[in-house]
Amino acid sequence: MSIEKNKKHILVVDDDEKIKELVKTYLIENGFTVTSAENAEEAKNRMDLFKFDLIVLDIMMPGQDGLELTKEIRKDSQQPIILLTAKGDPSDRIKGLELGADDYLPKPFEPKELLLRIKNILSKIKKLRDINEVINFGDTKLYIKKMIIKNNNKIYKINSSERKLLENMILSVGKVFQRNDILNLINLKKERAVDVIITRLRQKIEPDPKNPIYLQTVRGNGYVLWSD
């Protein structure tokens, strides 16, 4: 297979031949290079041969299922993954997100919706790559790739949840993130956890955490991030 340099390469993994070919044809028609596999073993063989920009992965497959494959991929790769899930099974969707999947789509689905979700993820990845190595909040410096914040001669580490929230807020500076948005974004289950993570970030970013000027509360609505 010849891979065009400017085209994004998608791996579609599904044991349902009809769905696999439908998705493959639709994505090719919309400007992607597509490789397909019908099970996890075949998918891993493809991944040894090609570098993929994103993986569309069905959960329900014979042998190693999509959740197990997601877990294996996440051991050494942050390759974007969209899971295809059974419509009435929220537990699979939650488990998939906990294992590090970027998004999910319940079956049956419209190919156009899958296309939009793929474009959205790839667009975010591009923006993140374009973000400066250092993000400034006054005298505070955020090193997103190193996962550290330098504030007042102190160095604070940020965890994966804090990083994911900061990345999304940096990509949408000035946008209000409602509490439910944050719960879903970093897979929190209790609203109280949102307060905890916001308080923790303010302690690392703000000159005066009790009077925040960068990570602000929008009363009755949520939180908004401003940077220099």
C-alpha positions in Angstrom: 0.0 0.0 0.0 1.3 3.5 -0.9 0.6 6.2 1.7 0.2 9.7 0.5 2.2 12.0 2.7 -0.4 14.7 3.3 -3.3 12.3 4.0 -4.1 11.2 7.5 -3.9 7.4 7.9 -6.8 5.8 9.8 -6.9 2.2 11.1 -10.5 0.7 11.2 -10.8 -2.4 13.3 -14.1 -4.3 13.3 -15.1 -7.9 12.7 -18.4 -6.7 11.1 -17.4 -6.7 7.4 -20.4 -4.5 6.4 -19.6 -1.8 8.9 -15.9 -2.0 8.3 -16.3 -1.5 4.5 -18.9 1.2 5.0 -16.6 3.2 7.2 -13.5 2.6 5.1 -15.3 3.7 1.9 -16.7 6.8 3.5 -13.4 7.9 5.0 -11.5 7.3 1.7 -14.2 9.4 -0.1 -13.5 12.2 2.5 -9.8 12.4 1.9 -8.3 9.8 4.3 -6.0 6.9 3.7 -7.6 3.9 5.4 -6.3 0.5 6.5 -8.7 -2.1 8.0 -8.4 -5.1 10.3 -11.0 -7.6 11.5 -9.5 -8.4 14.9 -6.9 -7.3 17.4 -4.1 -9.5 16.2 -4.6 -8.3 12.6 -4.7 -4.7 13.9 -1.4 -5.2 15.8 0.2 -6.6 12.6 -0.9 -3.5 10.7 0.4 -1.2 13.5 3.8 -2.9 13.2 3.9 -1.9 9.5 2.3 1.6 9.5 2.1 4.7 11.7 -1.5 5.6 12.1 -2.9 9.0 12.9 -6.0 7.6 14.6 -7.6 4.2 15.3 -11.4 3.4 15.0 -11.8 0.4 17.2 -14.9 -1.8 17.8 -15.2 -3.1 21.4 -17.0 -6.4 20.7 -14.6 -8.6 18.8 -13.7 -12.3 19.0 -10.4 -13.0 20.8 -8.9 -9.9 22.4 -11.6 -7.3 22.5 -11.4 -3.5 21.9 -11.0 -2.6 25.6 -8.1 -5.0 26.0 -6.4 -3.7 22.9 -6.9 -0.1 24.0 -5.2 -1.0 27.3 -2.3 -2.6 25.5 -1.9 0.3 23.1 -1.9 2.8 26.0 1.1 1.1 27.6 3.4 2.9 25.2 1.4 5.1 22.9 -1.0 8.0 23.0 -2.4 7.2 19.5 -5.9 8.6 19.3 -8.6 6.0 19.7 -12.3 6.2 18.9 -14.3 3.2 20.3 -17.4 1.8 18.6 -19.7 0.6 21.4 -23.0 -1.3 21.8 -25.7 1.4 22.1 -27.2 0.2 25.4 -24.0 -0.4 27.3 -22.7 2.7 29.2 -20.3 0.5 31.2 -18.2 -0.2 28.1 -18.1 3.5 27.2 -17.0 4.4 30.7 -14.4 1.7 30.9 -13.0 2.7 27.5 -12.6 6.3 28.6 -10.9 5.1 31.8 -8.5 3.1 29.7 -7.5 6.2 27.7 -9.8 6.2 24.6 -10.3 9.7 23.2 -14.0 9.3 22.3 -16.7 6.7 21.6 -19.6 6.3 19.2 -22.5 3.9 19.9 -23.7 1.7 17.1 -25.6 2.2 14.9 -24.1 5.5 13.8 -24.0 7.8 10.9 -20.7 7.8 9.1 -20.8 11.6 9.0 -20.8 11.7 12.8 -17.7 9.5 12.9 -16.0 11.7 10.3 -16.8 14.8 12.5 -15.4 13.1 15.6 -12.2 12.1 13.8 -11.7 15.6 12.4 -12.3 17.1 15.9 -9.7 14.9 17.5 -7.1 15.4 14.8 -7.7 19.2 14.9 -7.1 19.3 18.7 -3.9 17.3 18.3 -2.6 19.7 15.6 -3.4 22.7 17.9 -1.7 21.1 20.8 1.4 20.5 18.7 1.3 24.1 17.7 1.1 25.3 21.3 4.2 27.0 22.5 6.5 25.0 24.7 5.8 27.5 27.5 2.4 28.9 28.4 2.6 32.1 30.6 0.3 33.1 33.3 2.0 36.4 34.4 5.2 35.2 36.0 4.0 31.6 36.2 5.1 29.3 33.5 3.4 26.1 32.4 5.5 23.5 30.6 2.7 21.3 29.3 4.9 18.6 27.8 7.0 18.3 30.9 3.9 18.4 33.1 5.3 21.0 35.4 4.5 24.5 36.5 7.1 27.1 37.7 5.6 29.7 40.1 7.5 32.0 42.5 10.7 29.9 42.3 8.7 26.7 43.1 8.2 23.8 40.7 4.8 21.9 40.8 4.1 18.7 39.0 0.7 18.3 37.3 -1.0 14.9 37.0 -2.7 13.5 33.8 -6.2 14.8 34.8 -4.8 18.3 35.4 -2.9 18.2 32.2 -6.0 17.1 30.2 -8.1 19.9 31.7 -5.4 22.5 31.1 -4.9 21.4 27.5 -8.6 21.7 26.7 -8.9 25.0 28.4 -5.8 26.4 26.7 -7.2 25.3 23.3 -10.4 27.3 24.2 -9.1 30.3 26.2 -12.1 32.4 27.3 -14.6 29.6 26.9 -16.7 28.8 30.0 -16.3 25.1 31.0 -19.4 24.0 32.9 -19.0 21.6 35.8 -20.5 18.8 33.8 -18.1 19.5 31.0 -15.2 19.0 33.4 -16.7 15.9 34.9 -17.0 14.3 31.5 -13.7 15.6 30.2 -11.5 14.0 32.9 -14.0 11.2 33.9 -14.8 12.5 37.4 -17.9 11.1 39.1 -18.6 13.6 41.9 -19.0 17.4 41.5 -16.9 17.9 44.6 -14.0 16.5 42.6 -14.2 19.4 40.2 -13.7 21.9 43.1 -10.7 19.9 44.3 -9.0 19.9 40.9 -9.7 23.6 40.3 -8.4 24.5 43.8 -5.3 22.5 43.2 -4.6 24.1 39.8 -5.1 27.6 41.3 -2.5 26.9 44.0 0.0 26.0 41.2 -0.9 28.8 38.7 -2.2 31.9 40.6 -0.1 34.5 42.4 -2.9 34.6 45.0 -5.1 31.4 44.8 -7.8 33.0 46.9 -8.2 35.8 44.3 -7.7 34.1 41.0 -7.1 36.2 37.9 -6.3 33.4 35.4 -8.5 30.4 36.3 -11.7 32.2 37.2 -15.1 31.1 38.4 -18.1 32.2 36.3 -20.8 32.3 39.0 -23.6 29.8 38.3 -22.0 28.6 35.1 -18.5 27.1 35.5 -14.9 28.1 35.0 -12.9 30.0 32.4 -9.1 30.2 31.8 -7.2 33.3 30.7 -3.5 33.3 29.7 -1.1 36.1 28.6 
